[in-house]
Amino acid sequence: MIVSIASGKGGTGKTTVSASLASIWDAPVVAVDLDVEEPNLHLFLRPELSPPEVVNIEIPVLNEAACSRCGACAEVCQFKAIAMLGDTPLVFPEMCHGCGGCLRVCPTEALSPGTRELGSLMRGRAGRIEFLMGRLRVGEAMSPPLMRAVKAALSALIAGAPRDAVVDAPPGVSCPAVSAVIDADIVLLVAEPTPFGVHDFRLAVEAFTPLGKPLAVAVNRAGIAPAEEAGLRTFCRGRRLPILATIPYDRAIAEGYARGRLVADLSPGLRATFTALRDGLRAHYAKEAVHA
Amino acid sequence: MPEIVVISGKGGTGKTSLTAAFAHLAGRPVICDLDVDAPDLHILLDPVRKRSEDFVSGHEAVIDPTRCTGCGQCAQACRFGAIVPDGPRYRVDHLRCEGCKVCVTICPAHAVDFVPRHCGEWYVSDTRFGPMVHARLFPGQENSGRLVSLLKTEARRIAEETGRELILSDGSPGIGCPVISSLAGATLAVAVTEPTPSGRHDLERVTALCDHFRIPVAVVINKCDLNPGEAERIAATALARGHALAGRLPHDPVVVTAMVARKAVTELPETPFAASLREIWRTIETLAGQRTRSASRA
């Protein structure tokens, strides 16, 4: 079972929940950080990491001597990565999505595949938790292709030996967030019962419902704004979204987090919250899988 | 004209609550919500829409099942895994399609249509603090960077037309496409962080991004009493890297009180938190003014 932890709004507690959930998981598990722009899961799980593996995207490299100046490459490119300067193509590597279209249409083979560094893939282990993360190069705009590389590494691990995965997704509901949950078996949304949190939670439900995957909810900072929380719970009931965990708003938790502690380690009660969340996710997935 | 962009790296450090207060404190701003993916500033500013426009950007491939012969060349060529078998034929998974046109170009049966993509909407509104430009990217859509650029262009146009003196933007979390677009041409990036392992780590990456694009940075440490030692280390690092330190704010429930009241925290009866925020805003205004003057001399 692959569990993706997503949220809509940033800072609702995705990493907190992912780290604690991975730490109490009672079966072989891979913790995966797909928030490649700002990966944080390693700060809490503290895995021993192997050296980073560079991940590249294919970009075109022009051999001007072979170019017939037909302009077909600039015409096919949808991303403004090739422009004609007079009659000569000019490549803007940072705009390229790596679709390979220009190489296909070039009649004189004047374009050859080169690379742009997207970032790195890191593998590691924290006790019995296997660990994978992507880390976008600072200055690189495109996170989805690096996320695809991390997901491919996860698929390879799972193909080698079946195991579960807890995936920390990026915030938001646009292409990186959808890309992080699209291959999950179940999506856990971490909701913060504040006006911003509830607003973005509803956006996330709207974004992820069409994926047809079981959705479940963890409420973090419960008690921070009671009226908003009542609205959140009513909304979840109406959409038949099970709330599988409620983590209270407590300064001690915020301070523990600020010191890099796992929330599940702060008290036996919090640990029980996460073991119940784990069992709830399994039960909800099993039930939804029967329906599907 | 000064353009101030509030960013953070990590989400949830307080960007939007602080931006709303800055909009209240600033003289005659044009306000911009550049977090087009999960915008929240409108919750505090209650904008009245004056204008609403579709955001159409790029294209997506659509296979016509009546023309598709099921040869599968498109699925082999697609680098995004966006073409999936559908019975004897194929279809495009629009959530994975990046609109590159490769399948359209190579299909021997000319069965792939290429249709413009309606990615979202954008709005020009009035708020009690000034005009506001904001948007909503539809779920799963790309091109957030292009939408951010469009909003900034519109904000500049409004500022010039109405003689406003500042563009104040709420940015998005992360360091990718929308953040890079929001930083282009900015006078000053205000980086809001918190003294947690994630806050510190993400601040380092987002300020490295600002350095990369040569955008000056002013750091605000929010929730500084959650881990005072870490807050001091963040402050020291900021200064060592040549960034300004705009100030510190405590972890204060008044931020949520203001949010629930749909107000900027500086609009509530005065609190120590709001007083610190006023100080911080004065520092930011001074820094942005210095940058604007030095840029106009250059």
Interface residues (C-beta under 8 A of the other chain):
Chain A: G8 K9 G10 G11 T12 T15 E37 E38 N40 L43 F44 V76 Q78 F79 H97 G98 C99 G100 G101 R104 V105 L136 V138 G139 E140 A141 M142 S143 R148 P170 P171 G172 V173 S174 C175 P176 A177 V178 I182 E192 T194 P195 F196 H199 D200 L203 E206 A207 F208 P210 L211 I224 A225 A227 E228 R251 A254 E255 Y257 A258 R259 G260
Chain B: S8 G9 K10 G11 G12 T13 T16 V36 D37 A38 D40 I43 G58 H59 A77 R79 F80 G81 L95 R96 E98 G99 C100 K101 V102 T105 I106 L137 P139 G140 Q141 E142 S144 G145 S172 P173 G174 I175 G176 C177 V179 I180 E194 P195 T196 P197 S198 H201 D202 R205 V206 A208 L209 H212 F213 K223 L226 N227 E230 H251 P253 V256 M259 V260 R262
